[in-house]
Amino acid sequence: MKHPNDSGIAHGSPAQSGATAPAPPPAVTFAGLELPTELLRTLSELGVREPFPIQAATLPDALEGRDILGRGRTGSGKTLAFGLPLLTRTAGRRAEPKQPLALILVPTRELAQQVTQALAPYAEALRLRIATVVGGTPIGRQVAALRQGAEVVVATPGRLHDLIERNACRLGRVRITVLDEADQMGDMGFLPQVVDLLDQVHPDGQRMLFSATLDRDVDQLVRRYLHDPVVHSVDPSAGTVTTMEHHVLVVHGPDRYAVTTEIAARDGRVLLFLDTKHAVDQLTRHLRASGVHAGALHSGKSQPQRTRTLTQFKNGHITVLVATNVAARGLHVDDLDLVVNVDPPTDPKDYVHRAGRTARAGESGSVVTLVLAGQRRETSRMMAGAGIEPTVTKVRSGEAELSRITGAKTPSGLPLDGGPAVPRPKNTNAPFRGLGTSKGTSHGAGGKSRKAGEARKLAEARRAALVRRNG
C-alpha cells in the first residue's frame, strides 16, 4: 500500500526539460536498502513497512556516508531518516569510556528523550548503547553512563558542554554527527555551543543537519561544517500540508476565557499554546477546577514533572496540554488533531512549529488561532509569512459554529483537585489574566473600572462572611 506522503519526494536535482517526462525512479523500500538484517527485522516487528518521503529521499545517500542537508516539517519521519544510517554505520564498533562514536544534538530535553525512545529498539538490535544527556536530570547518572561507554549520545548542547568541561566526555572519536531541529537551536541561543561542539568532533566525519526552516544561522552552519551536502527537501512548511486546516477565530475580549475553556473540554486531545509560564499555570488551574483534565508544560517545571506530564498526555490521563513554546518543536503525540494558539505567535516560524504538532505522518488535524479584533492585522501578516491562508470566523462561547470547528463543549464544572465547582464562564466582564493580553493588546481605560468593581465585590463578600460568622 502506498503511503499518502510518498508523492512528495524531492531529490534536489533540477527538473529535466523536454517533451518526454523521465521515468519515475523505482520506489525505495527498507528491504531494498543495505540495512542490517537486525534492523529490517526490527522494522517489521514494529510495523514500519514503507519509508516516509524524507526517509526514502535521504537513506541511500546517508548510508553511503554523504553529508545531508534535510529540510522537512516536524512529523515527516526525520528521526529514522538520520537514525537508521547512524546506527548502521556505527554497528560493530565499541566505544571507549567517555568517547562516543556518534552524536545527535537536539534543542530540547523532550526531543532528546523522544529521539532516544524512537531509536532504542534499533540500537538494541545492533547491540549499541545510547546515552541521553540533558539538563534538569542528575548529572551523575550521565557521567556514569558515559564512563561505562556509549556508542551513541543524544544530547542538548548545554548539558553536553557541561560534561565536556568536567572531562566526562570527549568528542574526538565522533565520526557521525546529527543536528536535529537546527533552526530552533539557533533561535534558543545555542549556536555558540553548537559551533564549539562541532569543532571537537572528528573533522573527517559525516554530518547530517535537519531543519524545518533554513534561515541565516542554519545557513552558516551548513557552509562551515557540511562538505558537498546532498540536499533533500520534503514537505517544507505547514502551509503545504493538505491534511491540516487553519482557522482564525475572532473572539470578543471578555469571552476569550469561556471560548478557551469550552475548546479544552472537547472530546479528544488538544494542545494549547500561551506566551508565558504564569499564564500557562493560571489557565491549567482554572481548567482543572472546571473539570477538564489538563496539565502544564513549560521551562519552569522540573524535568521529572515535564516528563510525567508528557507521559500522561500521551497515554490519555490528561487530555489537554497547556504549554509555552517549549512544546512547539519535536514533540510527537499520536492522535493529536487540534492545536490552539490561545496567544497568537508573532513569528511565522513559531506558527509553523506549533502547527507541526498535528497532522503528522499523513494524519489530519486543525490549527486554531484565537485573536481579538485589534490583533487581526498583525496576525494576518504573521500567517502570510508562514504561507498560511486561514479560514476566518467570528465566534462566541456556546455557539454551534465554535463546536463545529473545534469540538468545543460545556465543561462539567466538577473540580479535579478539590475546591468549589466552577460555573461555566460566559461573557464575563473580567478577561482572564494572560488571555487577551498578548503583545500589542491593552485593556484600556476599562481596566481601572473593572478593578474597582472587583474590589467592591471582594469587600461585600468579606462583610457577608463576617455577618455569617457572628451569627
N, C-alpha and C positions, 0 to 999 in steps of 0.2 A: 504494500500500500504506500502510495506516495505521500510524504509529509506535506502539509499545506504550505510550509515555508520553502520547500525545495526549489521553487521557481525564482528565488531571489538571489542566486549566487552571482557575485561579480568578481571576476578573476583579476582585475586590474590591468588587463590588456586592452588596447584600443580596438574598437569595433572594426571589423573588416568591411570594406566597401565593395560594391559590385552588385550585379543583378541577382546572383545566386547566393542565398544565405548559407553560411557554413553549417556543416552538420553539427548538431549539438554534441558536446562531449559525453562520453559514457558516464552513467550515473556512478557516483562514488559510494561505495559501501564499506562498512568496517571490515568485512571479510576480505575485500579486495585490497586493503592496505596491509603493509608489512608490520602488523601489530603482533606482539607475542601471543601465543596460544592462550596463556593465562588471562590476558586482557580480553580476548574475544569471548572466552568462556564467562568471564565476569559480566561483560556487557550483556550477553544473552541471559544470564541468570537474573540480572536486574531489569530485564525487559527493554533494554536500549537497542532497538532494531536497526534504525537508519540514522545517519548523521544529519544534524541540523545544517542549514546552509553555511554558517560560519565554520562549522567543523569540516564539512565536505570541501570547502574552499581552502582552508589553511592546513589541514592534516598532512597532505602529501609533501608540501614544502617544509613544514615544521619537522616532519620525521627525517627529512634529508639534512637537517641541521641549519637550514636557512634562517636568517633573521626575518621576523614577521612584524608587520605593522597592520593590526586588525582594527577596523572601525566597525563597531556593532553595538546596537542598542542592548542594554542590560536585559537579560532574559532570552538572549539569542543563542545561548549554549556555549559561551566563551570558555567556561571552566574546563570542559572536556577538550575544547579546541587547543588549549595550551597544555592541559594536564596530561592527556594521553601521550603526546610526544615527549614531554618532560620525563615522565615515568619510564617510557620505553627506552629513551636514550641514557637513562641513569641505571637501568636494570643491570644486575650482575656486578656492580661496583659496591664497595663498602666504605662508608665514611669513617675517618679517624675521629677521635674525640674532639669536639669543638670546631670541626671543619666540615661543614655540609658541602654537598656536591651540586645542589640545585636550590634556587631561591625564588620564592613567589612573594612579591611585595604588593600589599593592598592597603587602601586608605583607612579602613575601619576595623574594629575588633570583630563586629558581627560578620563582615565579609570574610575575614580570616578564618573564623570558625566554620562558616558555610563552605568555603573552599576546602578546608581540611576534611569536613564531613563528606563532601562530594567525592573527593579523591581517595579517601581512606580504603574502601574495598578494593580499588585497583592497585593501590600501593601494597596492601596486604597480600594480594595475589602474587605480586612480584617480590615479596619479602623486603620491601623498602620501608624505612622508618620515617615518619613525618613528625616534626616538632612544630607546635604553634606558639609563636612569640608575639604577645600583645600586651598592652598596658592594662591596668585595672585588675590584674591577677598576680598571685605571688611570683615574684621573680625567681625565687629559689628553685621552684619546680622546673622552670625553664632552663636555668643554669644546669640542673641535674640532667635534664633531657639532652641538652647539647653535649654535656660531658660524656654521657653514655654512647653518644654517636647517633646522628640523624642524617640520612641521605638528603632529605628534602626539608627545608624550613619555609613555613608560611608565616609572614611577619608584617606588622605595621612598622613604618620607618622609625618612629620614635623609640619604641622598646628595643628594636634590634640595635639601634645606635647606642643605647644604654648598655646592652650586653657586650658590645664590642669594646666600649670604654672600660668595662670591667674585666676585659680579657677573657670573657666567657665564650666568645665566638670569633672565628676568623673566616674571611670570605675568599681567601686566595685560591681555594680549590673549587670554587663555584664555577661551573662551565655552562650552566643553563640558567638564565635569569628571566623572570617574567614580571612585567609591570602591568597589573590589572587595575582598571579604573584610573588610568594615569592622569586624566584631566582633573579628577577630584583631588588627587594628591597635590597637584599644583594649587587648586583652589583653597586647600586647607593649610597651605604654607609649608608643606613637606618637601618642596623642591630642593632646598639646600641639603637636607638629609639624604634624599634620594640620590642626588648627584654624588655625595660623599660615599654612599654605599656602592654605587655603580663603579666608582673609581677603584674600589677594592676588590671586585670580582676579577676572575681570570680575564685578561684583555682579549684573548682569542676565543672567548666563549660565545654561545648562541644567546641572542636577546630577542624576546618576544614582548611587544608592547600592545596592549589593548585599551581602547578608549572609545567612549560614545561620541566624543567631540575632539577635534584636533585643533586646539587653539594655539596661541603663541608659545606658551610654556611647554606644551607637549611637543610642538614642532622643534623646540630647542633640544629636547631630549632625543628626539628622532635623529636630528642632524649630528649630534655629538656621539651617540652610543650605538646606533644601528648601522650596520655595514651592508650596503646594497640590499635593503629590505624588500621583501615581496609584500605588496600592498593588497589587502583584501577588504572590501567594504560591503557589508551586508546589513540591510535594514537599518540605515544610519540614524534615523530620528523618529521620535514618537509620531510626528506628523504623517509618516508614511505607513503607519500600521493600520491596515484596513479593518482589523478586528477591534479597534479602540475607538470609542465615541468620546467626544469632548463637549462638555456643556459649561456655559457660564450662567449661573443663577443669580439674578439681580434681586437682592433682598432689602427690605426696609430695616434700618439700623436696629431699632428696638426688638425686631422679630428675629434677628440673626441667631440669637441663643436658642430659641424654640426650633428654628429650622435645623440647626446643627444637632440638637437633641433627638429630633424625630428621625433624621437620617441615621444617626448612630443606633437607634432602636430597631432598624430594619432586620429582616432575616438574612443571615449570611454575614461574612466578614466585611469590614470596612477599615480603611486606613485614613486617619485624619491628620493633616499637617497643619501645624501652627508655627509661628515665628520664634516664640520664647519658651524657655523651660517653665517659667512661672505660669504662663497661660496653659501649657500642657497639663501641669499638675492640677490647676484650678478646674479645667474642663473635666479631667478624669474624675476628680472627686464628685463633681456635680452629676456626671453620667452614672456613676456607681450609686449615688444617692437616689437617682431616678429609676434604678432597677436595670441599668444597662451594664453588661459585663465588659468593662473597659480596663485597659492597662496603659501606663505611661512609659514612654521611652525617650530619653534624652541624655546628654553627656553628663548631667549632674547625678545620674544614677550610678551605683557601683556596678562593676562588671557582672557579678553574680545576679544582681537584680535585673540587669538588662537581658542576660541570658535566660533567666527564668521567665520574664515577661514575653520574650520572643517565643520560647517553647510553648507557653500557654496559648499564645496567639496561633501558633501553627497547629497545635493539637485541638483547638476549639474550646478550651476552657475559658478564654476570653474571646469575644467576637469583634471588639473594637480596639485598635491600637492607635493611641493618640501620641504623636511624635513630632519632634523637630526634624530638621534636615538630616539628622544622624541616621534616619531610616530611609533616606532618599536614594542611596546608592547601594547596589549589590544585594539588597535584601530580597530573598525569594520566598514566597509563601504560595502554596498550591491553592487554587480556587479563590484567589483574591480578585473579585470582579469590580470593585469600586474603590477609587482613591478620591478623597475630598480635600481640596485646598481651602481650609477654613480661612486661613490668611493667604491671600494670593501671593505667589512668589514674584519678585521683581526682576529676576534674572531668567532669561529664556532657558539657560542650561539647567537651572534648578527645576523648571517646569518639566523639561524632558526627563530628568532623572526621577522626579516624583512620579510622573506618569508611568515610567517604566516599571513600577511595582505591579501593574496589572497588564492584562493582555500579553502575557508571557508565553513563549513557545507555542504560538499559534492559537492560544485561547482568546476569548473575547473579554472585554472589560470597558468600564467607563471612568472618565476623569471629570470631576465636577469642581468648579471653582466658584466660591461664594464671593460676590462683590457688592459693595454699596454703590449707589448711583454715582458718587463722586470718584469712585475708583475705576469706572468703566474705561475711560480713555487710556489710563496708564496700563491697565490690564490688557487692553486690545493691542497696544504696542508690544508688550512683552510676548503675547501669544503669536503675534505676527513674526517676531524674531525667532520663535520656536517652530515656525512653519505650520501653525495650527489655525484652522478656521472653525471655531466652535459654534454650536447652536446656543443662542442667547434667549433666555426665558425669564420673565419676571415671576417670582413665586412668593407665596406666603405659607406659613405653617398651617398644617391641617388641610391644605388643598390637594385635590386629586392629582394635579399636574406634578407636584413635588413627589408624590408617591410613585407616579408613573416613571419619572426619570430616575429616581434613586431607591425606590422601595421603602421610602420613609413610612413610619407608623408611630402611633402613640406609645410612649414608654409605659411600663407597668406602674411606675411610681413607687415600687416597693424597694426600699434601700437594701443594698447587699452587705453593707458594713455596719449595720445598726443605725440608730438615729431615727428621726421622724421621716415619714414619707414626704416626697417632694411633689407638689402639684404640677400638673403639666404646664410648662411655661408657654404662654402665647401672648404676643403683642404687649409685653411688659414695657413699662416706661424707662426702666433702667437696663441698658445693654450690659451684657456680661463683660467684665473687665478682661481684656485680652482678645475679645472678639469684637470686630468692628472698630478696632483701634490700630489697624495696620498703618504702616508708614504713609504719611501724607493725608491721614484722616484725623479730623479734630471733632471733639464733641461740641465745640462752640459754646455760646453763652448759656445753652440749656443745661450744661453740666452743673453750674452753681445751683440752679433751682432744684435739680434732681437731688443733689447732695443735701440741700436744706430740707427737702421733703423726706429723704431717708432719715435724717437726724430727728425730725419731728415724730416719725413713726417709731423710731427706736425709743425716744423719750416716753411716748404713750405706752409702749409695751412694758417699759420698766415700771411706770406708775401702776399699770394694771396688775403686774406681778406683785408689787408691794401691797396693793389692796388685798389680793388673794391671801398673801402670807399673813397679813394682820387680821384676817377674818372680817 
